[in-house]
Amino acid sequence: MDEIIITIDGGGTGTKFFCAARGKEIDFETPGSNFQTIGVAAARNHIERGLERALSELEVRGNDVAAVVYGLAGADREKDFETVHGFLSDIHPGGAMLVVNDTLLALYAARADGVGVACIAGTGTNCIGQNTAGRIEKIGGLGSWMGDFGCGEDLTIAAASAAARFLDGRGPTTILADEICARLALREFEDIIEFGFFDREGEPLSLAPLVFDCANKGDAVAIEILEHAGFDAGDRASIILSKLFADDDEKIVVLGGSIFQLGSSPRMIDALTSRVRERHPAVKAWKLAMKPATGGPALFRDYKRRGRI
């Protein structure tokens, strides 16, 4: 009988639940579960509610579950894993409890052996790699304070800043200001600051899709923003490849997350690929075609084979 392996892809904006076993499939989303951005109580609650729904839709009990793979944004440092294990321990339904950084899910969704490098850009950004020996290296995932650039918030701030600098004469000409005002129905561009007000209701402002649209219209500033993000991710991927793989090893880079997977302009991915190929000319890079959460079963089985569980 099929093993029931529930995979949770917990990001800053949404938490995806996936399982396909015993003739049933679940694939749904609850609110985000990155404890660093929404707090431990909210992260725990969103995961707990999702697990209850998963068991109900699968029509199973906790002791029927072989494993739950928790791929969580915010699980970066040893301290983070201690925190996550602390709030998951009393809501885990049963079976093996495997907690990993969410970027690993994308790598295993691309390859069942989890060998290669995965770059994620969505609510956050991260880069992680693993070689055939099981050695793992990671660069990024800790936000702009640690030098990361390329997540949705980064693109949003870069776009708004570039628009403001153009309007007051400090920056180059760009259509970003007009496009932002039209998209957000702003009477004056400076009204954009209201999206950061404490008591504002609604989802956080995201201008990432608009940056891609402006790049497609040939706006040089929007193109520069996307290329900056691509080069930054490319640098991280390139360094990890150099650490993990010999010159004659096969090298792959898989790209996941909403920014990479849904972005309408190729500029960011092209910049990433060109930067990586400066050091690794034969690298193969591609955009993930499936949801990262589908990599959970392969990750669990590979970890079990390697004796990590």
C-alpha atoms as a printed R data frame, in Angstrom:
    type eleno elety resid chain resno      x      y       z
1   ATOM     1    CA   MET     A     1  0.000  0.000   0.000
2   ATOM     2    CA   ASP     A     2  1.250  3.533  -0.815
3   ATOM     3    CA   GLU     A     3  3.052  5.354   1.949
4   ATOM     4    CA   ILE     A     4  1.246  8.470   3.105
5   ATOM     5    CA   ILE     A     5  3.810 11.245   2.957
6   ATOM     6    CA   ILE     A     6  2.400 14.707   3.575
7   ATOM     7    CA   THR     A     7  4.565 17.539   2.302
8   ATOM     8    CA   ILE     A     8  4.315 21.072   3.642
9   ATOM     9    CA   ASP     A     9  5.939 23.890   1.683
10  ATOM    10    CA   GLY     A    10  5.761 26.723   4.159
11  ATOM    11    CA   GLY     A    11  6.613 30.140   2.764
12  ATOM    12    CA   GLY     A    12  6.207 33.677   3.953
13  ATOM    13    CA   THR     A    13  2.944 34.272   2.096
14  ATOM    14    CA   GLY     A    14  1.384 30.815   1.781
15  ATOM    15    CA   THR     A    15  1.766 27.270   3.097
16  ATOM    16    CA   LYS     A    16  1.180 24.538   0.521
17  ATOM    17    CA   PHE     A    17  0.050 21.049   1.532
18  ATOM    18    CA   PHE     A    18  0.546 18.152  -0.872
19  ATOM    19    CA   CYS     A    19  0.047 14.397  -0.743
20  ATOM    20    CA   ALA     A    20 -0.747 11.790  -3.401
21  ATOM    21    CA   ALA     A    21 -1.341  8.298  -2.019
22  ATOM    22    CA   ARG     A    22 -3.896  5.500  -1.935
23  ATOM    23    CA   GLY     A    23 -5.848  6.928  -4.837
24  ATOM    24    CA   LYS     A    24 -6.280 10.334  -3.224
25  ATOM    25    CA   GLU     A    25 -4.537 13.635  -3.751
26  ATOM    26    CA   ILE     A    26 -4.563 16.809  -1.684
27  ATOM    27    CA   ASP     A    27 -3.183 20.091  -2.916
28  ATOM    28    CA   PHE     A    28 -4.249 23.207  -1.030
29  ATOM    29    CA   GLU     A    29 -2.845 26.301   0.640
30  ATOM    30    CA   THR     A    30 -3.181 28.002   4.008
31  ATOM    31    CA   PRO     A    31 -1.630 31.344   5.069
32  ATOM    32    CA   GLY     A    32  2.138 31.682   5.468
33  ATOM    33    CA   SER     A    33  4.177 29.882   8.113
34  ATOM    34    CA   ASN     A    34  7.551 31.604   8.312
35  ATOM    35    CA   PHE     A    35  7.807 32.139  12.060
36  ATOM    36    CA   GLN     A    36 10.418 34.859  11.549
37  ATOM    37    CA   THR     A    37  7.906 37.123   9.821
38  ATOM    38    CA   ILE     A    38  4.532 36.194  11.350
39  ATOM    39    CA   GLY     A    39  5.538 34.827  14.751
40  ATOM    40    CA   VAL     A    40  5.599 31.342  16.259
41  ATOM    41    CA   ALA     A    41  1.939 31.271  17.314
42  ATOM    42    CA   ALA     A    42  0.603 32.167  13.860
43  ATOM    43    CA   ALA     A    43  3.007 29.801  12.070
44  ATOM    44    CA   ARG     A    44  2.011 26.951  14.361
45  ATOM    45    CA   ASN     A    45 -1.682 27.684  13.912
46  ATOM    46    CA   HIS     A    46 -1.532 27.779  10.103
47  ATOM    47    CA   ILE     A    47  0.363 24.474   9.957
48  ATOM    48    CA   GLU     A    48 -1.895 22.821  12.532
49  ATOM    49    CA   ARG     A    49 -5.083 23.839  10.692
50  ATOM    50    CA   GLY     A    50 -3.593 22.578   7.431
51  ATOM    51    CA   LEU     A    51 -2.606 19.231   8.928
52  ATOM    52    CA   GLU     A    52 -6.118 18.750  10.289
53  ATOM    53    CA   ARG     A    53 -7.569 19.439   6.859
54  ATOM    54    CA   ALA     A    54 -5.025 17.137   5.171
55  ATOM    55    CA   LEU     A    55 -5.898 14.200   7.413
56  ATOM    56    CA   SER     A    56 -9.594 14.844   6.897
57  ATOM    57    CA   GLU     A    57 -9.354 14.996   3.103
58  ATOM    58    CA   LEU     A    58 -7.141 11.903   2.982
59  ATOM    59    CA   GLU     A    59 -9.554 10.160   5.345
60  ATOM    60    CA   VAL     A    60 -6.726  8.870   7.530
61  ATOM    61    CA   ARG     A    61 -5.547  9.216  11.115
62  ATOM    62    CA   GLY     A    62 -2.168 10.338  12.346
63  ATOM    63    CA   ASN     A    63 -0.889  6.806  12.899
64  ATOM    64    CA   ASP     A    64 -1.557  6.039   9.218
65  ATOM    65    CA   VAL     A    65  1.004  8.648   8.146
66  ATOM    66    CA   ALA     A    66  4.492  7.437   7.203
67  ATOM    67    CA   ALA     A    67  6.025 10.905   7.332
68  ATOM    68    CA   VAL     A    68  5.407 14.610   7.231
69  ATOM    69    CA   VAL     A    69  8.040 16.619   5.376
70  ATOM    70    CA   TYR     A    70  8.082 20.172   6.701
71  ATOM    71    CA   GLY     A    71  9.906 22.338   4.163
72  ATOM    72    CA   LEU     A    72  9.806 25.708   5.872
73  ATOM    73    CA   ALA     A    73 11.032 29.170   5.042
74  ATOM    74    CA   GLY     A    74 12.844 30.575   8.051
75  ATOM    75    CA   ALA     A    75 14.490 27.235   8.864
76  ATOM    76    CA   ASP     A    76 18.014 28.448   8.178
77  ATOM    77    CA   ARG     A    77 20.153 28.488  11.337
78  ATOM    78    CA   GLU     A    78 20.491 25.882  14.049
79  ATOM    79    CA   LYS     A    79 18.497 28.190  16.325
80  ATOM    80    CA   ASP     A    80 15.709 28.266  13.744
81  ATOM    81    CA   PHE     A    81 15.465 24.485  13.612
82  ATOM    82    CA   GLU     A    82 15.279 24.372  17.410
83  ATOM    83    CA   THR     A    83 12.414 26.867  17.321
84  ATOM    84    CA   VAL     A    84 10.565 24.996  14.563
85  ATOM    85    CA   HIS     A    85 10.946 21.611  16.241
86  ATOM    86    CA   GLY     A    86  9.668 23.204  19.437
87  ATOM    87    CA   PHE     A    87  6.354 24.357  18.002
88  ATOM    88    CA   LEU     A    88  5.858 21.370  15.685
89  ATOM    89    CA   SER     A    89  6.465 18.647  18.242
90  ATOM    90    CA   ASP     A    90  2.992 18.772  19.802
91  ATOM    91    CA   ILE     A    91  1.027 19.153  16.543
92  ATOM    92    CA   HIS     A    92  2.875 16.554  14.451
93  ATOM    93    CA   PRO     A    93  0.240 13.913  13.617
94  ATOM    94    CA   GLY     A    94  2.463 10.831  13.416
95  ATOM    95    CA   GLY     A    95  5.147  9.044  11.437
96  ATOM    96    CA   ALA     A    96  8.582 10.498  10.781
97  ATOM    97    CA   MET     A    97  8.967 14.246  11.278
98  ATOM    98    CA   LEU     A    98 11.434 15.695   8.783
99  ATOM    99    CA   VAL     A    99 12.155 19.427   8.948
100 ATOM   100    CA   VAL     A   100 14.206 21.036   6.177
101 ATOM   101    CA   ASN     A   101 14.602 24.414   4.544
102 ATOM   102    CA   ASP     A   102 11.900 24.873   1.914
103 ATOM   103    CA   THR     A   103 14.473 25.398  -0.861
104 ATOM   104    CA   LEU     A   104 15.391 21.710  -0.709
105 ATOM   105    CA   LEU     A   105 11.874 20.800  -1.834
106 ATOM   106    CA   ALA     A   106 12.485 22.488  -5.181
107 ATOM   107    CA   LEU     A   107 15.714 20.542  -5.653
108 ATOM   108    CA   TYR     A   108 14.007 17.214  -5.016
109 ATOM   109    CA   ALA     A   109 11.052 18.201  -7.201
110 ATOM   110    CA   ALA     A   110 13.543 18.564 -10.043
111 ATOM   111    CA   ARG     A   111 15.627 15.457  -9.286
112 ATOM   112    CA   ALA     A   112 14.748 12.469  -7.142
113 ATOM   113    CA   ASP     A   113 18.337 12.241  -5.862
114 ATOM   114    CA   GLY     A   114 18.363 15.903  -4.802
115 ATOM   115    CA   VAL     A   115 21.730 16.527  -6.450
116 ATOM   116    CA   GLY     A   116 22.365 19.991  -7.818
117 ATOM   117    CA   VAL     A   117 21.578 23.557  -6.786
118 ATOM   118    CA   ALA     A   118 18.182 25.165  -6.244
119 ATOM   119    CA   CYS     A   119 17.562 28.905  -6.240
120 ATOM   120    CA   ILE     A   120 14.294 30.197  -4.837
121 ATOM   121    CA   ALA     A   121 12.846 33.670  -5.288
122 ATOM   122    CA   GLY     A   122  9.387 34.449  -3.963
123 ATOM   123    CA   THR     A   123  8.400 36.071  -0.695
124 ATOM   124    CA   GLY     A   124 12.021 35.366   0.260
125 ATOM   125    CA   THR     A   125 15.100 34.249  -1.635
126 ATOM   126    CA   ASN     A   126 17.530 31.412  -0.957
127 ATOM   127    CA   CYS     A   127 20.055 29.135  -2.635
128 ATOM   128    CA   ILE     A   128 20.983 25.613  -1.555
129 ATOM   129    CA   GLY     A   129 22.902 22.732  -3.103
130 ATOM   130    CA   GLN     A   130 23.733 19.096  -2.472
131 ATOM   131    CA   ASN     A   131 26.259 16.753  -4.081
132 ATOM   132    CA   THR     A   132 26.197 12.978  -4.519
133 ATOM   133    CA   ALA     A   133 27.952 12.498  -1.166
134 ATOM   134    CA   GLY     A   134 25.091 14.297   0.567
135 ATOM   135    CA   ARG     A   135 27.074 17.391   1.485
136 ATOM   136    CA   ILE     A   136 24.821 20.455   1.624
137 ATOM   137    CA   GLU     A   137 25.807 24.093   1.198
138 ATOM   138    CA   LYS     A   138 23.540 27.126   1.492
139 ATOM   139    CA   ILE     A   139 23.998 30.829   0.776
140 ATOM   140    CA   GLY     A   140 21.284 33.341   1.529
141 ATOM   141    CA   GLY     A   141 17.865 33.030   3.048
142 ATOM   142    CA   LEU     A   142 18.476 35.566   5.796
143 ATOM   143    CA   GLY     A   143 17.194 38.668   4.051
144 ATOM   144    CA   SER     A   144 18.589 42.007   2.974
145 ATOM   145    CA   TRP     A   145 20.509 42.461   6.231
146 ATOM   146    CA   MET     A   146 22.776 39.623   5.091
147 ATOM   147    CA   GLY     A   147 23.098 40.815   1.496
148 ATOM   148    CA   ASP     A   148 20.281 38.889  -0.196
149 ATOM   149    CA   PHE     A   149 18.501 40.543  -3.115
150 ATOM   150    CA   GLY     A   150 15.798 39.206  -5.389
151 ATOM   151    CA   CYS     A   151 12.645 38.444  -3.405
152 ATOM   152    CA   GLY     A   152  9.308 40.140  -4.032
153 ATOM   153    CA   GLU     A   153  9.864 42.765  -1.367
154 ATOM   154    CA   ASP     A   154 13.309 43.600  -2.779
155 ATOM   155    CA   LEU     A   155 11.866 44.162  -6.255
156 ATOM   156    CA   THR     A   156  9.018 46.219  -4.809
157 ATOM   157    CA   ILE     A   157 11.326 48.530  -2.847
158 ATOM   158    CA   ALA     A   158 13.738 48.833  -5.778
159 ATOM   159    CA   ALA     A   159 10.900 49.770  -8.144
160 ATOM   160    CA   ALA     A   160  9.373 52.351  -5.803
161 ATOM   161    CA   SER     A   161 12.782 53.834  -5.012
162 ATOM   162    CA   ALA     A   162 13.733 54.088  -8.686
163 ATOM   163    CA   ALA     A   163 10.414 55.763  -9.480
164 ATOM   164    CA   ALA     A   164 10.844 58.287  -6.658
165 ATOM   165    CA   ARG     A   165 14.414 59.077  -7.687
166 ATOM   166    CA   PHE     A   166 13.294 59.715 -11.270
167 ATOM   167    CA   LEU     A   167 10.490 62.017 -10.173
168 ATOM   168    CA   ASP     A   168 12.711 64.187  -7.968
169 ATOM   169    CA   GLY     A   169 15.585 64.298 -10.442
170 ATOM   170    CA   ARG     A   170 18.023 61.964  -8.715
171 ATOM   171    CA   GLY     A   171 17.603 59.008 -11.047
172 ATOM   172    CA   PRO     A   172 17.290 58.045 -14.701
173 ATOM   173    CA   THR     A   173 14.118 58.180 -16.741
174 ATOM   174    CA   THR     A   174 11.727 55.294 -16.125
175 ATOM   175    CA   ILE     A   175  8.094 54.429 -16.754
176 ATOM   176    CA   LEU     A   176  7.905 52.820 -13.320
177 ATOM   177    CA   ALA     A   177  6.370 55.895 -11.668
178 ATOM   178    CA   ASP     A   178  3.484 56.182 -14.135
179 ATOM   179    CA   GLU     A   179  2.931 52.434 -14.139
180 ATOM   180    CA   ILE     A   180  2.865 52.263 -10.339
181 ATOM   181    CA   CYS     A   181  0.386 55.138 -10.089
182 ATOM   182    CA   ALA     A   182 -1.861 53.497 -12.659
183 ATOM   183    CA   ARG     A   183 -1.640 50.053 -11.095
184 ATOM   184    CA   LEU     A   184 -2.337 51.296  -7.560
185 ATOM   185    CA   ALA     A   185 -4.740 54.124  -8.514
186 ATOM   186    CA   LEU     A   186 -2.582 56.713  -6.738
187 ATOM   187    CA   ARG     A   187 -3.466 60.415  -7.071
188 ATOM   188    CA   GLU     A   188  0.139 61.307  -6.270
189 ATOM   189    CA   PHE     A   189  3.109 58.968  -6.322
190 ATOM   190    CA   GLU     A   190  4.081 59.898  -2.772
191 ATOM   191    CA   ASP     A   191  0.819 58.320  -1.576
192 ATOM   192    CA   ILE     A   192  2.561 54.960  -2.006
193 ATOM   193    CA   ILE     A   193  3.905 55.373   1.526
194 ATOM   194    CA   GLU     A   194  0.410 54.605   2.838
195 ATOM   195    CA   PHE     A   195  0.978 50.955   1.915
196 ATOM   196    CA   GLY     A   196  3.472 50.876   4.770
197 ATOM   197    CA   PHE     A   197  1.215 52.434   7.396
198 ATOM   198    CA   PHE     A   198  0.801 50.452  10.596
199 ATOM   199    CA   ASP     A   199 -2.984 50.179  10.516
200 ATOM   200    CA   ARG     A   200 -3.337 49.476   6.800
201 ATOM   201    CA   GLU     A   201 -5.392 46.364   6.093
202 ATOM   202    CA   GLY     A   202 -4.846 43.903   3.254
203 ATOM   203    CA   GLU     A   203 -1.967 42.026   1.663
204 ATOM   204    CA   PRO     A   204  1.536 43.547   1.597
205 ATOM   205    CA   LEU     A   205  2.282 45.605  -1.489
206 ATOM   206    CA   SER     A   206  3.952 43.641  -4.288
207 ATOM   207    CA   LEU     A   207  5.245 45.411  -7.380
208 ATOM   208    CA   ALA     A   208  7.260 42.450  -8.666
209 ATOM   209    CA   PRO     A   209  4.840 41.626 -11.534
210 ATOM   210    CA   LEU     A   210  4.879 45.288 -12.560
211 ATOM   211    CA   VAL     A   211  8.692 45.303 -12.726
212 ATOM   212    CA   PHE     A   212  8.569 42.343 -15.114
213 ATOM   213    CA   ASP     A   213  5.896 44.084 -17.206
214 ATOM   214    CA   CYS     A   214  7.973 47.261 -17.446
215 ATOM   215    CA   ALA     A   215 11.037 45.254 -18.437
216 ATOM   216    CA   ASN     A   216  9.010 43.708 -21.245
217 ATOM   217    CA   LYS     A   217  8.198 47.249 -22.407
218 ATOM   218    CA   GLY     A   218 11.931 47.965 -22.631
219 ATOM   219    CA   ASP     A   219 12.297 50.116 -19.515
220 ATOM   220    CA   ALA     A   220 16.027 50.200 -18.771
221 ATOM   221    CA   VAL     A   221 15.573 50.737 -15.028
222 ATOM   222    CA   ALA     A   222 13.221 47.771 -14.645
223 ATOM   223    CA   ILE     A   223 15.623 45.647 -16.673
224 ATOM   224    CA   GLU     A   224 18.498 46.695 -14.412
225 ATOM   225    CA   ILE     A   225 16.512 45.720 -11.291
226 ATOM   226    CA   LEU     A   226 15.798 42.237 -12.663
227 ATOM   227    CA   GLU     A   227 19.364 41.751 -13.842
228 ATOM   228    CA   HIS     A   228 20.690 42.802 -10.429
229 ATOM   229    CA   ALA     A   229 18.482 40.149  -8.841
230 ATOM   230    CA   GLY     A   230 19.591 37.546 -11.374
231 ATOM   231    CA   PHE     A   231 23.271 38.309 -10.935
232 ATOM   232    CA   ASP     A   232 22.940 38.066  -7.153
233 ATOM   233    CA   ALA     A   233 21.283 34.640  -7.359
234 ATOM   234    CA   GLY     A   234 23.818 33.590  -9.984
235 ATOM   235    CA   ASP     A   235 26.724 34.493  -7.718
236 ATOM   236    CA   ARG     A   236 25.295 32.364  -4.923
237 ATOM   237    CA   ALA     A   237 24.618 29.401  -7.202
238 ATOM   238    CA   SER     A   238 28.068 29.639  -8.750
239 ATOM   239    CA   ILE     A   239 29.840 29.643  -5.390
240 ATOM   240    CA   ILE     A   240 27.858 26.625  -4.202
241 ATOM   241    CA   LEU     A   241 28.620 24.717  -7.415
242 ATOM   242    CA   SER     A   242 32.343 25.407  -6.919
243 ATOM   243    CA   LYS     A   243 32.190 24.135  -3.335
244 ATOM   244    CA   LEU     A   244 30.273 20.941  -4.074
245 ATOM   245    CA   PHE     A   245 31.221 19.754  -7.550
246 ATOM   246    CA   ALA     A   246 34.377 18.922  -9.485
247 ATOM   247    CA   ASP     A   247 35.009 20.492 -12.887
248 ATOM   248    CA   ASP     A   248 33.862 17.390 -14.788
249 ATOM   249    CA   ASP     A   249 30.741 16.737 -12.639
250 ATOM   250    CA   GLU     A   250 27.301 17.347 -14.063
251 ATOM   251    CA   LYS     A   251 26.032 20.672 -12.766
252 ATOM   252    CA   ILE     A   252 22.392 21.753 -12.643
253 ATOM   253    CA   VAL     A   253 20.604 24.781 -11.247
254 ATOM   254    CA   VAL     A   254 16.841 24.623 -10.804
255 ATOM   255    CA   LEU     A   255 14.803 27.776 -10.270
256 ATOM   256    CA   GLY     A   256 11.668 27.863  -8.133
257 ATOM   257    CA   GLY     A   257  9.377 30.271  -6.352
258 ATOM   258    CA   SER     A   258  6.838 32.728  -7.733
259 ATOM   259    CA   ILE     A   259  9.384 35.282  -8.976
260 ATOM   260    CA   PHE     A   260 11.274 32.753 -11.095
261 ATOM   261    CA   GLN     A   261  8.316 30.578 -12.058
262 ATOM   262    CA   LEU     A   262  5.752 33.284 -12.813
263 ATOM   263    CA   GLY     A   263  7.894 36.230 -13.913
264 ATOM   264    CA   SER     A   264  6.845 37.376 -17.382
265 ATOM   265    CA   SER     A   265 10.272 38.592 -18.504
266 ATOM   266    CA   PRO     A   266 13.326 36.345 -19.014
267 ATOM   267    CA   ARG     A   267 15.750 39.054 -17.897
268 ATOM   268    CA   MET     A   268 16.275 37.776 -14.338
269 ATOM   269    CA   ILE     A   269 16.793 34.146 -15.349
270 ATOM   270    CA   ASP     A   270 19.022 35.132 -18.273
271 ATOM   271    CA   ALA     A   271 21.199 37.216 -15.940
272 ATOM   272    CA   LEU     A   272 21.456 34.344 -13.459
273 ATOM   273    CA   THR     A   273 22.385 31.838 -16.149
274 ATOM   274    CA   SER     A   274 25.016 34.084 -17.720
275 ATOM   275    CA   ARG     A   275 26.628 34.778 -14.339
276 ATOM   276    CA   VAL     A   276 26.814 31.081 -13.420
277 ATOM   277    CA   ARG     A   277 28.268 30.168 -16.822
278 ATOM   278    CA   GLU     A   278 31.159 32.559 -16.277
279 ATOM   279    CA   ARG     A   279 32.588 29.916 -13.901
280 ATOM   280    CA   HIS     A   280 30.648 26.827 -14.985
281 ATOM   281    CA   PRO     A   281 30.125 26.966 -18.765
282 ATOM   282    CA   ALA     A   282 28.382 23.585 -19.014
283 ATOM   283    CA   VAL     A   283 25.806 24.213 -16.304
284 ATOM   284    CA   LYS     A   284 22.204 23.338 -17.091
285 ATOM   285    CA   ALA     A   285 19.655 25.747 -15.629
286 ATOM   286    CA   TRP     A   286 15.909 25.596 -15.910
287 ATOM   287    CA   LYS     A   287 12.706 26.865 -14.367
288 ATOM   288    CA   LEU     A   288 10.886 24.320 -12.230
289 ATOM   289    CA   ALA     A   289  7.769 23.125 -14.044
290 ATOM   290    CA   MET     A   290  6.004 21.671 -11.013
291 ATOM   291    CA   LYS     A   291  5.251 22.807  -7.495
292 ATOM   292    CA   PRO     A   292  8.196 22.423  -5.088
293 ATOM   293    CA   ALA     A   293  5.961 20.518  -2.642
294 ATOM   294    CA   THR     A   294  5.866 17.585  -5.065
295 ATOM   295    CA   GLY     A   295  9.503 16.939  -4.122
296 ATOM   296    CA   GLY     A   296  8.617 15.913  -0.569
297 ATOM   297    CA   PRO     A   297  8.281 12.137  -1.114
298 ATOM   298    CA   ALA     A   298 11.601 11.940  -2.992
299 ATOM   299    CA   LEU     A   299 13.296 13.971  -0.257
300 ATOM   300    CA   PHE     A   300 11.945 11.699   2.463
301 ATOM   301    CA   ARG     A   301 13.028  8.514   0.679
302 ATOM   302    CA   ASP     A   302 16.488  9.877  -0.106
303 ATOM   303    CA   TYR     A   303 16.994 11.034   3.483
304 ATOM   304    CA   LYS     A   304 15.884  7.617   4.667
305 ATOM   305    CA   ARG     A   305 18.334  5.945   2.272
306 ATOM   306    CA   ARG     A   306 21.147  8.184   3.529
307 ATOM   307    CA   GLY     A   307 20.330  7.363   7.170
308 ATOM   308    CA   ARG     A   308 19.339 10.914   8.049
309 ATOM   309    CA   ILE     A   309 16.041  9.774   9.547
